[in-house]
Amino acid sequence: MTPIDQADRIISLARDWIGTPYHHQASLKGVGCDCLGLVRGVWRGLYGCEAEAVPAYSPDWGDASDAEQLLAAGRRHLIEIPIGDMGPGDVFALRWKGAQSAKHLGIVTSQTATGARFIHAYEKKGVIEVTLSKQWRAMIAAAFRFPDAKQG
């Protein structure tokens, strides 16, 4: 699969989740997910399995600890890239204002001269596609690319 084909596949998989309600720790398209559950669902769509078992986590886990668990998991399974190299199909991790560690994920869906868009699972909104505004960009802690998926 070419990088462009893979990016298109990732975006298509992510867009299939739009409208899924927000549900902490879930990863069931159309039923419920959080931001990690969305990325897990796209991963399953690409590779056919879970990357790893996900331990239980509380909604405030990123505020209660400075352990970069989300970034560490990203580094285990995805390819870290410079934030400035992010493009369609890439995943980024956000550090909320005041949070000690990164605790939110998004998937870039478009990148043009006039701006970018991304999909994420947002509490009270569910899975949505929005503009990657200056405010969102300021919170990006790391960016990742999915490893090459074999064409099936």
N, CA, C and O of each residue as an XYZ file, in Angstrom:
608
protein
N       0.865     -1.178      0.000
C       0.000      0.000      0.000
C       0.905      1.234      0.000
O       1.814      1.339      0.824
N       0.660      2.156     -0.914
C       1.468      3.378     -0.958
C       1.126      4.254      0.245
O       0.056      4.106      0.835
N       2.033      5.168      0.612
C       1.719      6.071      1.736
C       0.427      6.864      1.513
O      -0.325      7.090      2.460
N       0.163      7.285      0.283
C      -1.072      8.040      0.005
C      -2.290      7.132      0.166
O      -3.294      7.534      0.754
N      -2.200      5.909     -0.355
C      -3.302      4.958     -0.194
C      -3.556      4.674      1.292
O      -4.702      4.603      1.736
N      -2.473      4.514      2.045
C      -2.638      4.237      3.475
C      -3.277      5.426      4.181
O      -4.181      5.240      4.996
N      -2.832      6.632      3.889
C      -3.432      7.819      4.514
C      -4.917      7.900      4.179
O      -5.737      8.181      5.054
N      -5.269      7.653      2.908
C      -6.683      7.666      2.506
C      -7.476      6.607      3.273
O      -8.607      6.858      3.690
N      -6.886      5.428      3.457
C      -7.555      4.339      4.193
C      -7.766      4.731      5.648
O      -8.843      4.500      6.198
N      -6.756      5.319      6.280
C      -6.861      5.756      7.676
C      -7.971      6.787      7.823
O      -8.792      6.695      8.736
N      -7.997      7.756      6.934
C      -9.020      8.810      6.988
C     -10.409      8.218      6.780
O     -11.350      8.586      7.482
N     -10.542      7.315      5.832
C     -11.828      6.658      5.593
C     -12.277      5.877      6.836
O     -13.434      5.965      7.245
N     -11.355      5.115      7.430
C     -11.690      4.363      8.646
C     -12.116      5.310      9.764
O     -13.108      5.056     10.447
N     -11.377      6.393      9.952
C     -11.700      7.353     11.019
C     -13.051      8.022     10.772
O     -13.846      8.187     11.697
N     -13.305      8.405      9.525
C     -14.588      9.058      9.209
C     -15.775      8.122      9.432
O     -16.877      8.583      9.730
N     -15.562      6.821      9.291
C     -16.640      5.859      9.578
C     -17.085      5.932     11.038
O     -18.195      5.512     11.365
N     -16.249      6.451     11.899
C     -16.568      6.551     13.334
C     -17.317      7.847     13.674
O     -17.835      7.973     14.784
N     -17.387      8.808     12.748
C     -18.054     10.082     13.038
C     -19.493      9.804     13.464
O     -20.204      9.018     12.838
N     -19.897     10.459     14.527
C     -21.231     10.266     15.085
C     -21.267      9.252     16.214
O     -22.269      9.166     16.923
N     -20.198      8.478     16.401
C     -20.144      7.543     17.528
C     -20.150      8.357     18.814
O     -19.356      9.288     18.952
N     -21.031      8.024     19.761
C     -21.069      8.774     21.020
C     -19.776      8.621     21.817
O     -19.063      7.625     21.691
N     -19.495      9.624     22.634
C     -18.335      9.544     23.528
C     -18.667      8.593     24.677
O     -19.720      8.695     25.306
N     -17.757      7.682     24.929
C     -17.882      6.804     26.098
C     -16.469      6.455     26.552
O     -15.702      5.824     25.825
N     -16.144      6.880     27.769
C     -14.818      6.659     28.343
C     -14.430      5.184     28.271
O     -15.210      4.316     28.662
N     -13.244      4.904     27.781
C     -12.618      3.588     27.663
C     -13.232      2.671     26.603
O     -12.761      1.545     26.444
N     -14.240      3.096     25.890
C     -14.880      2.223     24.898
C     -14.186      2.340     23.543
O     -13.457      3.299     23.287
N     -14.421      1.355     22.682
C     -13.881      1.357     21.328
C     -14.790      0.533     20.413
O     -14.352     -0.428     19.781
N     -16.079      0.937     20.357
C     -17.052      0.248     19.511
C     -17.713      1.260     18.573
O     -18.498      2.106     19.000
N     -17.379      1.153     17.299
C     -17.914      2.085     16.303
C     -19.436      2.105     16.354
O     -20.077      1.055     16.343
N     -20.012      3.305     16.410
C     -21.458      3.469     16.431
C     -22.070      3.316     17.813
O     -23.216      3.708     18.035
N     -21.314      2.748     18.741
C     -21.818      2.510     20.100
C     -21.189      3.478     21.093
O     -21.901      4.130     21.857
N     -19.859      3.579     21.089
C     -19.186      4.493     21.995
C     -17.679      4.337     21.949
O     -17.156      3.239     21.761
N     -16.983      5.468     22.127
C     -15.526      5.441     22.216
C     -15.022      6.738     22.815
O     -15.725      7.747     22.864
N     -13.779      6.677     23.267
C     -13.063      7.891     23.628
C     -11.972      8.079     22.576
O     -11.942      7.346     21.588
N     -11.080      9.043     22.770
C     -10.085      9.326     21.732
C      -9.146      8.145     21.500
O      -8.776      7.860     20.361
N      -8.764      7.461     22.568
C      -7.922      6.274     22.412
C      -8.699      5.163     21.717
O      -8.152      4.454     20.872
N      -9.957      5.011     22.064
C     -10.796      3.996     21.419
C     -10.937      4.230     19.926
O     -10.990      3.275     19.152
N     -10.997      5.487     19.512
C     -11.052      5.811     18.080
C      -9.774      5.358     17.392
O      -9.835      4.692     16.358
N      -8.627      5.704     17.942
C      -7.355      5.310     17.336
C      -7.216      3.785     17.348
O      -6.720      3.200     16.385
N      -7.649      3.145     18.428
C      -7.636      1.675     18.481
C      -8.515      1.085     17.376
O      -8.137      0.097     16.748
N      -9.681      1.682     17.137
C     -10.580      1.199     16.098
C      -9.971      1.328     14.711
O     -10.115      0.429     13.883
N      -9.291      2.443     14.452
C      -8.617      2.624     13.164
C      -7.489      1.597     13.045
O      -7.298      0.999     11.986
N      -6.744      1.396     14.132
C      -5.676      0.384     14.131
C      -6.249     -0.989     13.759
O      -5.692     -1.684     12.909
N      -7.359     -1.378     14.395
C      -7.972     -2.678     14.089
C      -8.395     -2.753     12.629
O      -8.271     -3.801     11.997
N      -8.899     -1.635     12.089
C      -9.293     -1.604     10.690
C      -8.116     -1.807      9.747
O      -8.268     -2.403      8.681
N      -6.948     -1.316     10.133
C      -5.749     -1.458      9.307
C      -5.088     -2.822      9.451
O      -4.660     -3.423      8.465
N      -5.007     -3.309     10.695
C      -4.183     -4.484     10.976
C      -4.975     -5.714     11.419
O      -4.419     -6.811     11.474
N      -6.261     -5.553     11.736
C      -7.093     -6.693     12.083
C      -7.009     -7.174     13.518
O      -7.598     -8.198     13.862
N      -6.285     -6.449     14.359
C      -6.148     -6.857     15.760
C      -5.855     -5.631     16.620
O      -5.605     -4.543     16.101
N      -5.887     -5.816     17.929
C      -5.495     -4.745     18.855
C      -3.974     -4.664     18.903
O      -3.296     -5.682     18.765
N      -3.441     -3.484     19.096
C      -1.993     -3.322     19.243
C      -1.526     -3.922     20.563
O      -0.475     -4.560     20.623
N      -2.304     -3.718     21.612
C      -2.001     -4.266     22.935
C      -3.238     -4.160     23.802
O      -4.162     -3.405     23.497
N      -3.250     -4.915     24.875
C      -4.352     -4.807     25.838
C      -4.242     -3.453     26.531
O      -3.149     -3.019     26.893
N      -5.369     -2.800     26.708
C      -5.384     -1.477     27.324
C      -5.858     -1.617     28.767
O      -6.967     -2.091     29.011
N      -5.028     -1.208     29.724
C      -5.458     -1.289     31.116
C      -6.541     -0.251     31.414
O      -6.679      0.734     30.688
N      -7.292     -0.471     32.462
C      -8.309      0.508     32.877
C      -7.612      1.840     33.204
O      -6.495      1.868     33.719
N      -8.303      2.929     32.889
C      -7.763      4.251     33.203
C      -8.917      5.168     33.577
O     -10.016      5.061     33.032
N      -8.656      6.061     34.501
C      -9.686      6.989     34.960
C      -9.719      8.206     34.034
O      -8.735      8.482     33.348
N     -10.829      8.930     34.006
C     -10.901     10.106     33.140
C      -9.839     11.169     33.454
O      -9.480     11.950     32.573
N      -9.338     11.211     34.678
C      -8.363     12.243     35.049
C      -6.925     11.719     35.094
O      -6.053     12.373     35.665
N      -6.665     10.553     34.502
C      -5.340      9.939     34.621
C      -4.221     10.859     34.164
O      -3.154     10.840     34.777
N      -4.397     11.648     33.144
C      -3.341     12.532     32.648
C      -3.096     13.728     33.530
O      -2.052     14.371     33.428
N      -4.046     14.039     34.399
C      -3.879     15.156     35.319
C      -3.221     14.695     36.616
O      -2.591     15.489     37.314
N      -3.368     13.423     36.931
C      -2.929     12.897     38.215
C      -1.484     12.435     38.201
O      -0.928     12.141     39.259
N      -0.860     12.364     37.034
C       0.483     11.812     36.947
C       1.243     12.492     35.829
O       0.654     12.954     34.852
N       2.560     12.550     35.980
C       3.372     13.094     34.896
C       3.946     11.979     34.019
O       4.786     12.232     33.155
N       3.488     10.745     34.245
C       3.924      9.625     33.401
C       3.308      9.781     32.020
O       2.092      9.923     31.892
N       4.123      9.755     31.011
C       3.654      9.937     29.638
C       3.222      8.596     29.041
O       3.819      8.124     28.074
N       2.197      7.993     29.611
C       1.746      6.668     29.185
C       1.241      6.671     27.739
O       1.526      5.744     26.981
N       0.504      7.695     27.361
C      -0.031      7.764     26.002
C       1.097      7.906     24.980
O       1.083      7.250     23.938
N       2.072      8.764     25.280
C       3.204      8.932     24.372
C       4.041      7.661     24.304
O       4.514      7.282     23.233
N       4.224      7.007     25.443
C       4.999      5.759     25.454
C       4.314      4.693     24.596
O       4.984      3.977     23.850
N       2.993      4.582     24.695
C       2.256      3.612     23.867
C       2.368      3.979     22.394
O       2.542      3.105     21.544
N       2.269      5.266     22.092
C       2.436      5.709     20.711
C       3.804      5.320     20.169
O       3.922      4.879     19.026
N       4.829      5.484     20.985
C       6.194      5.146     20.551
C       6.393      3.640     20.394
O       7.241      3.204     19.616
N       5.613      2.843     21.134
C       5.708      1.383     20.991
C       5.088      0.886     19.689
O       5.570     -0.083     19.102
N       4.028      1.542     19.239
C       3.243      0.988     18.129
C       3.211      1.844     16.874
O       2.963      1.330     15.783
N       3.456      3.125     17.007
C       3.430      4.042     15.873
C       4.838      4.562     15.623
O       5.754      4.277     16.394
N       5.008      5.307     14.568
C       6.306      5.886     14.234
C       6.252      7.366     14.592
O       5.472      8.118     14.009
N       7.072      7.784     15.542
C       7.071      9.202     15.920
C       7.686     10.025     14.795
O       8.710      9.655     14.221
N       7.043     11.144     14.494
C       7.505     12.054     13.441
C       7.554     13.465     14.012
O       6.889     13.745     15.010
N       8.336     14.367     13.394
C       8.309     15.761     13.841
C       6.893     16.336     13.683
O       6.207     16.044     12.703
N       6.474     17.133     14.631
C       5.130     17.729     14.585
C       4.920     18.494     13.277
O       3.830     18.461     12.707
N       5.941     19.170     12.811
C       5.839     19.935     11.566
C       5.658     19.078     10.321
O       5.278     19.593      9.270
N       5.926     17.773     10.422
C       5.771     16.860      9.281
C       4.400     16.186      9.250
O       4.115     15.398      8.349
N       3.554     16.493     10.230
C       2.230     15.875     10.312
C       1.423     16.143      9.053
O       1.437     17.248      8.511
N       0.721     15.117      8.598
C      -0.134     15.264      7.440
C      -1.324     14.328      7.536
O      -1.498     13.653      8.551
N      -2.139     14.276      6.502
C      -3.321     13.424      6.517
C      -2.989     11.973      6.879
O      -2.050     11.379      6.350
N      -3.793     11.423      7.801
C      -3.609     10.055      8.261
C      -2.728      9.926      9.480
O      -2.629      8.841     10.053
N      -2.082     11.007      9.894
C      -1.204     10.950     11.064
C      -1.988     11.198     12.352
O      -3.042     11.832     12.347
N      -1.455     10.690     13.434
C      -2.042     10.812     14.776
C      -1.235     11.836     15.555
O      -0.012     11.894     15.426
N      -1.910     12.642     16.361
C      -1.174     13.527     17.260
C      -1.756     13.424     18.659
O      -2.933     13.117     18.852
N      -0.889     13.691     19.628
C      -1.269     13.658     21.038
C      -1.260     15.087     21.565
O      -0.377     15.881     21.242
N      -2.263     15.395     22.383
C      -2.409     16.735     22.948
C      -2.211     16.704     24.455
O      -2.564     15.740     25.134
N      -1.643     17.772     24.945
C      -1.531     17.979     26.375
C      -2.481     19.128     26.719
O      -2.229     20.280     26.364
N      -3.584     18.800     27.420
C      -4.538     19.843     27.822
C      -3.844     20.873     28.687
O      -2.876     20.556     29.380
N      -4.317     22.068     28.654
C      -3.776     23.126     29.502
C      -3.845     22.672     30.965
O      -4.910     22.303     31.462
N      -2.729     22.703     31.625
C      -2.675     22.317     33.035
C      -2.427     20.835     33.257
O      -2.105     20.433     34.375
N      -2.567     20.008     32.221
C      -2.330     18.572     32.376
C      -0.833     18.316     32.461
O      -0.038     18.997     31.813
N      -0.459     17.340     33.256
C       0.946     17.009     33.391
C       1.432     16.113     32.261
O       2.627     16.086     31.966
N       0.523     15.381     31.624
C       0.930     14.493     30.539
C      -0.076     14.576     29.391
O      -1.207     15.029     29.564
N       0.364     14.129     28.222
C      -0.531     14.109     27.061
C      -1.668     13.141     27.338
O      -1.443     12.044     27.850
N      -2.909     13.546     26.995
C      -4.056     12.685     27.307
C      -5.187     12.751     26.288
O      -6.314     12.361     26.590
N      -4.898     13.239     25.088
C      -5.936     13.293     24.062
C      -5.284     13.023     22.707
O      -4.132     13.390     22.475
N      -6.041     12.374     21.814
C      -5.525     12.009     20.496
C      -6.438     12.502     19.392
O      -7.652     12.596     19.575
N      -5.857     12.814     18.255
C      -6.608     13.175     17.066
C      -5.938     12.583     15.836
O      -4.764     12.213     15.876
N      -6.688     12.495     14.742
C      -6.177     11.985     13.476
C      -6.379     13.063     12.419
O      -7.506     13.497     12.184
N      -5.304     13.495     11.785
C      -5.363     14.538     10.761
C      -6.091     13.988      9.531
O      -5.796     12.887      9.064
N      -7.047     14.769      9.014
C      -7.795     14.334      7.835
C      -7.463     15.149      6.586
O      -7.625     14.661      5.468
N      -7.006     16.374      6.767
C      -6.620     17.182      5.606
C      -5.596     18.214      6.024
O      -5.541     18.639      7.178
N      -4.788     18.605      5.057
C      -3.753     19.609      5.289
C      -3.659     20.429      4.023
O      -3.211     19.929      2.991
N      -4.074     21.682      4.085
C      -4.002     22.561      2.919
C      -3.314     23.853      3.324
O      -3.003     24.060      4.497
N      -3.082     24.709      2.364
C      -2.452     25.997      2.642
C      -3.314     26.845      3.570
O      -2.798     27.702      4.287
N      -4.624     26.609      3.558
C      -5.525     27.418      4.387
C      -5.818     26.788      5.746
O      -6.515     27.390      6.562
N      -5.299     25.586      6.002
C      -5.523     24.977      7.310
C      -5.628     23.474      7.236
O      -5.479     22.863      6.177
N      -5.889     22.896      8.395
C      -5.995     21.441      8.509
C      -7.258     21.100      9.286
O      -7.848     21.944      9.961
N      -7.656     19.825      9.168
C      -8.805     19.315      9.919
C      -8.389     18.005     10.569
O      -7.432     17.358     10.142
N      -9.126     17.624     11.613
C      -8.845     16.363     12.275
C     -10.104     15.776     12.873
O     -11.103     16.464     13.079
N     -10.027     14.477     13.149
C     -11.117     13.738     13.785
C     -10.659     13.335     15.170
O      -9.519     12.917     15.370
N     -11.576     13.468     16.132
C     -11.289     13.008     17.493
C     -12.598     12.705     18.197
O     -13.672     13.107     17.749
N     -12.493     11.993     19.298
C     -13.659     11.715     20.141
C     -13.597     12.695     21.298
O     -12.647     12.702     22.082
N     -14.616     13.510     21.387
C     -14.622     14.623     22.337
C     -15.789     14.447     23.297
O     -16.923     14.215     22.877
N     -15.505     14.559     24.576
C     -16.547     14.388     25.592
C     -17.733     15.313     25.299
O     -17.540     16.484     24.974
N     -18.927     14.800     25.410
C     -20.211     15.479     25.166
C     -20.499     15.729     23.687
O     -21.593     16.179     23.348
N     -19.541     15.447     22.798
C     -19.765     15.648     21.363
C     -19.654     14.350     20.587
O     -20.248     14.228     19.515
N     -18.914     13.379     21.094
C     -18.677     12.146     20.363
C     -17.578     12.325     19.334
O     -16.741     13.219     19.459
N     -17.581     11.486     18.330
C     -16.546     11.553     17.292
C     -16.962     12.605     16.270
O     -18.025     12.522     15.656
N     -16.091     13.595     16.109
C     -16.363     14.730     15.226
C     -15.120     15.067     14.405
O     -14.002     14.689     14.754
N     -15.343     15.780     13.315
C     -14.248     16.306     12.498
C     -14.287     17.823     12.607
O     -15.323     18.442     12.366
N     -13.153     18.420     12.972
C     -13.092     19.861     13.218
C     -11.806     20.448     12.636
O     -10.902     19.725     12.218
N     -11.752     21.770     12.624
C     -10.564     22.492     12.180
C      -9.454     22.367     13.217
O      -9.697     22.483     14.418
N      -8.251     22.131     12.747
C      -7.079     22.098     13.625
C      -6.620     23.539     13.811
O      -5.696     24.013     13.151
N      -7.294     24.213     14.726
C      -7.074     25.642     14.953
C      -5.745     25.904     15.662
O      -5.064     24.983     16.113
N      -5.406     27.168     15.744
C      -4.189     27.597     16.441
C      -4.214     27.113     17.899
O      -3.182     26.713     18.440
N      -5.386     27.150     18.525
C      -5.506     26.709     19.915
C      -5.222     25.213     20.052
O      -4.522     24.799     20.976
N      -5.758     24.402     19.139
C      -5.469     22.967     19.162
C      -3.986     22.736     18.913
O      -3.350     21.973     19.640
N      -3.429     23.383     17.898
C      -2.018     23.191     17.539
C      -1.089     23.496     18.708
O      -0.075     22.822     18.889
N      -1.427     24.500     19.493
C      -0.571     24.896     20.615
C      -0.462     23.798     21.676
O       0.473     23.814     22.477
N      -1.388     22.856     21.695
C      -1.378     21.795     22.707
C      -0.745     20.488     22.210
O      -0.657     19.524     22.970
N      -0.304     20.443     20.953
C       0.257     19.194     20.420
C       1.575     18.883     21.116
O       2.490     19.705     21.157
N       1.645     17.666     21.664
C       2.836     17.206     22.383
C       3.700     16.286     21.530
O       4.914     16.227     21.725
N       3.092     15.567     20.586
C       3.833     14.619     19.748
C       2.970     14.237     18.553
O       1.745     14.353     18.582
N       3.640     13.778     17.503
C       2.941     13.313     16.296
C       3.486     11.947     15.907
O       4.657     11.634     16.120
N       2.592     11.141     15.326
C       2.927      9.759     14.979
C       2.335      9.386     13.633
O       1.354      9.976     13.180
N       2.949      8.398     13.004
C       2.434      7.836     11.755
C       2.198      6.349     11.970
O       2.984      5.679     12.640
N       1.112      5.834     11.399
C       0.869      4.402     11.456
C       1.945      3.673     10.669
O       2.363      4.161      9.619
N       2.409      2.512     11.144
C       3.342      1.709     10.343
C       2.657      1.247      9.054
O       1.429      1.233      8.963
N       3.453      0.877      8.077
C       2.908      0.398      6.813
C       1.984     -0.789      7.041
O       2.332     -1.738      7.743
N       0.805     -0.721      6.437
C      -0.135     -1.835      6.483
C      -0.014     -2.601      5.180
O       0.166     -2.002      4.120
N      -0.109     -3.884      5.246
C      -0.056     -4.712      4.041
C      -1.390     -4.631      3.333
O      -2.440     -4.590      3.975
N      -1.351     -4.608      2.012
C      -2.595     -4.578      1.244
C      -3.264     -5.942      1.344
O      -2.627     -6.979      1.162
N      -4.601     -5.921      1.646
C      -5.280     -7.191      1.860
C      -6.242     -7.563      0.850
O      -6.864     -8.620      0.949
